[in-house]
Amino acid sequence: MNEFDLIARLTKSLPTDASVLAGPGDDCAVLDVGLGDRVLLFKTDAVVEGIHFQSDADPRQVGHKALARALSDIAAMGGTPSHALVTLALPRKFDAAFIESIYDGMSALARQHHVAIVGGETTTNPERILISIALIGFAPKGKVIHRSGAKPGDAIFVTGELGGSLAGRHLDFEPRLAEARWLAEHFALHSMIDLSDGLAGDLRHILHASRVGAELLSTSIPVSRAAKLKAKEGSSAKPPLLAALTDGEDFELLFTVASQAAVPLLDAWKKHFPKLRLTCIGKILREPGLRLREKTGVRELTAHGYAHFAQS
């Protein structure tokens, strides 16, 4: 049983109420709590030593990543973050200076995005550090972008470049908040998700929620320089395309939009975000499944992204 099987099992009969516009199965919960023209976005995310960062990592970068992961989920819904709580679980023998530097990294990113850190919880955790962020944000009512709206014929877009994140980018990435809000304001996006577990895995979340399929063009996948360099280092490294499809922790935006909007969107993007790449990588199909078009033809894509608890 991997994490997604477990989530489905645990969430099938959770209590809910009329305020819940979207619960489990999206990047954030969406709540209508009487804010007029806005809805509340609610998210929690955790990083664990040995899984999301190593003990010799720069503590400021650890703090940055802990908050940035949650901010990236707010971005994926087209929202603006507001307030955060931090749960910190530590071994009995911890380095206070290391923990202070973690908070320095979190605080710097919070100030950058006008997020108030308003408290939290501390507890003991044997052997390793765990940091959990609970984050709220807001989005205009009727403008929230879900995973479930992809339509046959949609163009599939991704920001930035993919793969090789363990070379360092997974610790210092910038959540695409401004870009996502601009997209939500100027274009009728049908679906969106942030790439935390790899393109091949996260696109499947959109396909499952939207009950559609997709075809990706292998030559259009924006493979990062880090993934290409890693492949040159030795035979044990993944091929660059496979790394771009499965490595995860890229935290770029993956979204779909009507095909007739694709060219205007690309043109407008280049004017507003000239330093950040945007690539059309495929199309949404009516038939279920995920396919990869290569020079030799079209094949089913069997590769998946990262999943906790999955058997190797």
N, C-alpha and C positions, 0 to 999 in steps of 0.2 A: 504494500500500500504506500503510494507516494503522497506528497502533501496535498495534491489536488483531490485525490480519492478521499483522504481524511477530511478535508474541508467540506466536500459534498456530503459526507456522512454526518458530520457534526452540525451542519447548518440546515438540514432538510426540514426541521420542525421547530425552529427558533421562534420565540414570541415576537410579535411585531404590533404596530398600531398604525393609525391613519396618517401619522406624520412621516412615515418612512416611504419616501419616493423610490429609493433604491437601497437595497441592503447588500448581503453577501453576493459576490460575483462581479463587482466592479472595482475600480481603483479606490474609490471612497464611498462611504455611505452618503446618501443625499437625503436631507431632512427638511421638511417644511414646518418650521416652528414659529410661524407668524411674523416673518421679517418683511412683509410687504412684497417688494419686487425682487427679493433675494432668497436663496435657499442656503442652508448650512451644509458644508462638506465636512465629514468627520473621518479621520484616518489614524491608524496606529501602525508602527513599523519598528522592527528591532534589528540590531546588529550584535553579533556574538563573536568574541575572540576565538580565533581558530577556524571560523567559518567565513566571516565577512572582513576580517582584518587579522593580521598576525601580531604577536606580542611585541615585535620590534618596529611596528609601524609608527609613524609620526603621530603623536596623540592629537594634535590639532586637526590633522586630516581625518582621524577617526571620528572626532566630534563633528567635523564638516559632513562626513558621509552619513552619520547617524541622522542628522536633521535633513540633509539633502534628499535622502531616499523618500522621506515622507512628503517633502516639498514637490518632488517629482510626480507623486501620485495626485496631488492637488492640481498640478499642471495638466495632467492627463485628462482631467475633467473640465478644463478651461477655467479654473478658479483662481482665487487670490487667497493666500494663507494669512492667518491672523494671530492665533495664540497656540502655544505648545506647552505640554507637560512632559517632564523627563523622569523615567524610572531607571534607576541606576542600581545594578546588582553586582557586587564586588566580592572577591575572595577576602578572607580575613586578613591576609597580609597583602596590602595594596600600597602602591606608591602615590601619596597624596599629590605630589607635583605632577605626576602623569595624569591623574584625574582632573586636576585644575586645568591642564593644557587641553584636555578633551573639551571641557566647558568653554575654554577660550575659542576653540574652533567652531563649536556650536553657536556661540554668541556672535562671532564675526559674521557668520552666514545669516543668522537671524536678523541682525541689524541691516544687512544688505537688502533683505526682502521685507523689512518692516514687520517682523514677527516678534511678538512679546513672549518670552519664556516665563511662565507665571507660577512655577512650582513643580512638584513631582513627588517622588518616593525614592528612598534608598533602602537596600536590603542586602543580605549576605547571599552569595552564590559560590559554591565550592569551585575552586580551580580556575575560573575564567571570568572575564568581564562581560556583562550583558547591558546594553543600553536600549531602552524602548522609548519611542517618541509617540505621544498622542497629540494630534494636530487637528485644529479646526480651521476652516476657511469659508469663503463665500463665493457664490456664483450667481449671475442674473437668472431669475426664474425663467424657465423655458429655453435657456441657452446652455445647459449642462450637456457635455458630450459623453455619451455612454459607449460601452463596447458593443452594444446590441443593435446598432443602426446601420451596419454595412449592407449595401444593396448590390445585386448583380449588375455588373458594368462599371462599378466604382473603380477609380484609380487608387492604387495603394502608394502612399508616400512615406518616406522616413527622413528624419533630420540627421545631420552629421554623418559619421562613419562608424562602422561596426567591427567588433572583434578585437581581441588582444587587450581587453581592459585590465587584466591582471598585471600588465606591465607598469601600472601606476594610475591610470585614469579612473579606476573604480573608487579611488580615495579622494579625488579632487574634481570630479565632474561638476558642472553647473546645471542645476535643474532648469528646464526650458519653460519657465513661468511666463516671461514676457512674450515669447514666441507663441505659446499656446493661447494666451489671452488675445493676441493679435489675430490668430487664426479663427478663434471663436467669434470675434467681433466682425470680421470681414468676409468670412466664408461659411457656408452651411455644411460643416463637416458632418459626416454620417456616423463615424465612430472614431475612437482614439484610445490609445493605451501607451504607457511608457515601457521601454524595453529594459526590464530588470532581469528576466530569465532567458533572454536570447530571442532573436527574431522568429525562429522556427517554433518556439514554444508560445510566445506571447501573441503572435498572429493567430495561432489556433484558438486562443481565448476569444478573440473577436469573431472568428468563424463559428465557434460553438455558440456564443451568445446570439449571433445574428442568423444562425442556421443557413449558412452559405459556405461556399468553397473559395479557393483562390489559386491563381497561377502566378509564380514569381519568375522573373527573367534573370537568369544567373549572371549575365554580363552587366546587369544594372545594379546589383547589390553593391553598396559602397563599402568596400573592404578597407579597414584602417591600415595605416603604415605599420603600426605595431604588430598586427596580425601577420602581415607579409614578412616582416623582419623575423618574427618568431619562427615562421615556417622555414626560413633559411638557416636557422641555428642548428637544426638536427632532424633526423628522421622521425623522432618521437612526437614532434609538434603536429598539430592539426593542419591540413591544407587551409590556405587563407579563406576560401569561400566557406568551408565548414565552420571555421572559427567565427566568421561574421554571422552565420546562421545560428550558432549554438552557444557561444561563450557566455553571453549574458553580462549584466552589470554595465551596459552601455548607457542606460538612462536617457536614450533619445526618444523622440516622439514618433509613433507609428500611427498613421491615420488614413481614413478613406474619405473620398469626396467624389461627387458625380463627375464623370469623365469630361463633360463639357466645361467644367470649372478648372480642369488641370492646367491648361496653358495660362489662363489669366492668373491663377494662383502662383505659378512658378515665376511669372514676370513680376508680380507685385512683391513676392518674397525677395527676389534679387535686389530690389530697391530698398527694402526695409532691413534685411539681414544679409548684407553682402559677404560677411565673413563666415556664415554658417551654411554649409551645403544642404540642399534639399533635393531628393531624388525620387522619381517615380519608379517603383521597383516591380510593379505587376498590376493585376486586376482581380476584382472579385467576380466569382463565377456562381451560377445558380446551383450547380452540382456540388455536393459536399466533397471534402478532401482538400489536401494541399499538394500542389504540383510544382515542379521546377522545370522551366523550359531552358534547355541547353542547346548547344550547336548540333548535337546528335539527335535531338528530339525532346519530347516531354515525358517526364517520369514522376511517379509518386515520390514525394519527399518524406522519407522515413525518419530523418534526424529530428530530434527534439531539443529543447533548451534545458536549462538546469531545473531540477525538481528536488526539494528536500526529501529525504528518506528513500529515494529511488535506488534500486539495486544496480550496482555497477556491472 
